[in-house]
Amino acid sequence: MHSLEKKLVRFFLKSREKTFLKKKNRIFDKVKIAPDYKACSFGNKNKNKLFYVIKRYHGGGLFSNFLFVLNHLIQADKLGAIPVVDMENFTNVYSEKKKINDTHNSWLYYFDQVSSYTLSEVYKSKRVIFSSEKIFFEQSVSYKKNEKDLKKIYKKYIHIKEEFIIAAKKFSKKNFLNKKVLAVHWRGTDHKVLPSHPFPPTEKQILEITDGLILTKKFNKIFLVTEEKRYLEIFKERYGSKLCYLNSFRSNSIKEFSQNLRLNHRYNLGKESLIEVLILSNLSNLVCSRSNISEIAKFLSNKKSYKIYEIMNGFNSSSIIHSLYLWHLKKILPKFLGGFN
């Protein structure tokens, strides 16, 4: 979409909120419980079609955004509308200034569009609904809630770009042949301080459960997923040649994830996370804390025997101030004083 067309879309969003959502309109009856939905008309194309634009400005991590899209695909089906994902006009942390694979739509970096219609055509059409960016009571806040409907909508609409599926298979073939593999997802960095998010494991917790499973279940290979550089070094020192990992971006500084420290840094963050998740989904045993990464790995897996060894430390405070130090305090406190150890 050209820059002039982008400006027009933004103008229409502000100035032409109107038209077909009126009382006694069957569409209005279906969306009136969600006052943040916006109805627009952009032209006279596709007069007999209703489009549903899934948008999330800024948003969260890749699989938080992915779950958001799944929720709104369900909503689009309920409305009998044609869905389309717009992460071009409504950007997020993965959006690059220059085109990736000939698009500015960051959804299309990793996935196919969810219908055969382009944004350009939708924004010339008569009837267009824009999704709310809020989560409503009937929507899934995790991949475990409403899993049956989420999987049904996933199979109907979602196609992961083939290049990432191939990359995950190549990595697995190279590293896991004739090995009994234990996957470990060790969250660090921002998860230590994010309000209302699950506390990540401590070093003692993650090593104890990993050592115990190697001893009792006879795992001879470990696949580690972590965004914290220090955590990778701990595993390298402890497990040596047993360890393998994707050469993805890692840092001990939260700030570095939002800085452009390499070419197409934002795109590559999503690419690496997606490949890691695909690898995790093809394994069978995962040590982790609760996160979208661990949940979607199981969600995407076709294995009924997928086993998750979850370390659950509770949730951080909803207060931004308290959340900045609470994990660090609990890390050094014994359990009887509310700590992790």
N, C-alpha and C positions, 0 to 999 in steps of 0.2 A: 504494500500500500504506500503510495507516494505521500510526501510530507504535507502537500496541500490537502489531500484526501483525509489524512489524520486530523488536520486542523478542523476540517468540516465535520468529522465525526464528533470531535470534542464539542464543537459549537452546537451540534444538534442535541447532544446529550444534555446540554444546559438549557437550550431554548425551545426544544420541540417535544417535550415530555407531554403526551396528550393522547388523543384519538380514541382508540377502540375500547379502552378499559372503562366502560360505563355500567351503570346499574342495569340489571337484566341481561347483561352480556355474560355468556356462559364462562368465558375466560376470566372475567372479573370475579365471578363467584368462586373460582378455584384459587385465586391468588390474593383475595382480599384479606386473608389472615396474615399475609406477609407484606406489610405496608412499605417495605423498602424496595420491593420490585418496581422497576421503572418501565413504562411502555412508551415506545417512540415510533414515529413513522418517518422514513427517510426517502420515500419516493413511491412510485407506483408499480414496481416490479413485484412479482410473486404475490399477487393480491389474495390468493386463496391459501397461502401458506403462513404459518405462524412460526417465527424463529425465536430461539431461546439462547441468548448470548451469556455464556458462563464467564464471569469476570471476577477477579480477586486482585485488587490493587495492593501492591507490596506483598501481602500473603506471608507464608512461612517457608519452611524447608520443602524440598521437592515432594516428599511424600505426604506432607500436610496439605500442600496444594493439590496433589493427586487425589486424596480422599475428598477434598472439597469438590473437585470436579465430579467424582463418582456420585456424591450426594445430589448434585444439581443435574446430573444426567437422569437420575431417578425422578427428579422433579419435572424435568422436560418431558419424560414419558407420561407422567400423570396428566400433563397439560395437553398431550398430543402435539407437542411442538418439535421442531427440528433443531437439535442442539448444535452449537458451534462454540469453540473455546477461543476467547480473545485474550491472549497474554502479550499482545502487541501494543494496543492502545492503553491497556491496563498492565503496567510492567511489574516485575518482581525482582528478587535478588539475583536471578539467573539471566536477566535480560542484558544483552550486549548492545553497544551503540552501533556496531557494524553488523551486517547480516551474517548469520550462521546458516550454511546450506540454503542460501538465497531467501532467507526469511528473517523478519524481526519478531515474529511470534514465538516466544520462548517455549510454548507448549509443543510447537512443531520441531524444536530441536531434538526432542526425545520420543515423541509420539506422533502418530498420524492424526489428522483432523478427525473429529468424531462424526462428521457427516461429509457429504460430497460438495457442500456449498462453501465458497470462499468468503472471507470477511468482506471483501470488496462487493460481492453480490448481495450479501445480507444487508449492508449499509446503503443499499439502494432500494430496499424492499419496504412494503407497506406496513407490515405488522411485525414488530420486534419487541421482545421482552428482554430486559437485562436482569440477571440474577441479583439477589441481595448478596451482600458480603458477610452477613451474619449467619450463625448456625441456629436453626430453629429446632424446636423440641423433638420433632420427628426425625431429625437427621442424625447420622452416625458420627459420634465424636472419636471413634476408634474403629479399626478394621475388624474388631471382634463383635461390636454391636451391629446387628442387622447384617451379619456376614453373608447370609444366603442371598439377599437382594443385591448387596454390593457385588457379589461374584457374578450374579446374573447380568447385571448392567455392565460389568467389566468385560464379560465375554461378548456382549452385544456390540460394544462401542470402542473398546480400547485395543490398539495395535502398537506395541513397542517397536521402535525402529530396529530393523534387522541387524544393523551393524553392532548394536549393543548386545544383542542375544548371541551373536557370533563371537564377540570378544569374551563374554563370560564362559562360553563353551570351550574356547581355546585355552583360557587360563585353567579351567578345571581339568582338561585333558592333560595339560603339561604338568600340573602339580599334584593331582589327586589319584592318579592311576595306581590301583592296587594298594591304596592307603585307606585307613579308617580315620576319618577327618572329624575333628571337633571345631566348630565355628565359634568364635568369640567376638561379640560386639561390645566394646568398652567405650562408652560415651564419656567425654570429658568436657573441657573448655566451657562453653556457654551453659551446658546443662547443670553445672554446679551452682549457677546463680540465677537461672530463669525462674521467675515467679510461677507458682502453681504447677510446675513440671515435676515429674518423678526425679528423686535424687539419684544420681549415678553411683555405681559401686566405688568403694575405696580399693586401693591396691591390695590390701590384705584380703578383702572379700573375693575379688576376682581371681587372685592367685590360689586361694584355698580351694575354691570350687573347681578351677581348672586342673590343679594338681590331683585333686580327689578323683575326677573323672578319668584322667589319664591312667591313674593307678587301677581303678576298679573296672573301667570299660575298655581299657587297652587301646586308647586312641594313639596313633603314631604320627599324626599330622595335625597341625593347628592352623586354621585360617583366621587371621585377625583383621577386624575392621575397627579402626579408631581414627579420629580426626586429631588426636593429641600426640605430638611428636615424642614427648617424654614417655607416654604409655607404650609406644612401639619399641623404644629402646629398652624398657623393662622386659618386654617379652623376648626381644632378641637375646638379651643377656641370659635369661632364664631357660629358654627352650631351644636356642641355637638352630640346628638344621631341621628340627621338627616344624619350625615356623615358616609360613608363607603369607604374603599379603600383596595387595595391589599397590602399585607405585602411585598412590594418590596424594593430593596436597594435604600436608599436616603442619600444625603449628602449635606452640604453647601459648600463643597470644590470640585472643578472640578477635582483636581488631584486624589482624592480617587476613582473615577470611573475607572481609569486605573491601580489601585493597586490591588493586589490579597489579599483582606481583608477577604475572606471566601473561602471555598472549591468550586471549579468550578465557581469562581466569574464571569468570562467572559461569560461562557455558561448561567449562571443564569440571567445575565443582559438581554440577548436576550429572554430567556424564560419568564421573568416577563413582558417585553415589549410586547411580542406577546400575552400573556394572557390578558393583559390590553386592547390591541387593539381589541381583539375578544369580550371582554365585551362591549367596546364602540360601536362596530358595531351592537350589539344586542339591543342597546338603540335607542332613537329617537331624543334626544335633547342634543346638545353639545355646551358648551361655550369654546372658545379656541382662540389662535392666529394661524397664518398660519404655518403649519408644516406638515411633512410627516405623523405624527401620526394622526392628525385630518383628513387629506385627505384620508388615507387608511382606516380609520374607516368608512367613508362614502362609499368608494370604495367597501369594503367588505359587506356592509349592503344590505340586500334585501328589505329594506323599502324605498318606493318612497317618503315618507313624512319625511325622515331624515332631521332634521333642525339644521343648524349650525349658532350659534351666534358668528361671528368672530370679534375679536378685532384687527384691522389692524393699526399698528403704523408706517408703512413704513419699509424700509430696512436699516441695518447698513452699514457703510462705507466699501468700498472694501479695504481700507488701514488698515493693521493690527494694526498699531499704533493708528489711530483714533478710530477703532472699540473697543479698550480696555476701553475707557472712555465715548463714545458717549451716550450709553444707560443711564448711571448714571447721565450724565449732563441733558439729556432730561427729565429724571424722575422728576427733581426738577424745571424745567422751565415751565411756562405757555404756552398754545398753541400759543399765539400771538408772542412768542419768539422762536417758533419751538419745544416746549416741548410737553409732552403727556397730561398735565393736564390743 
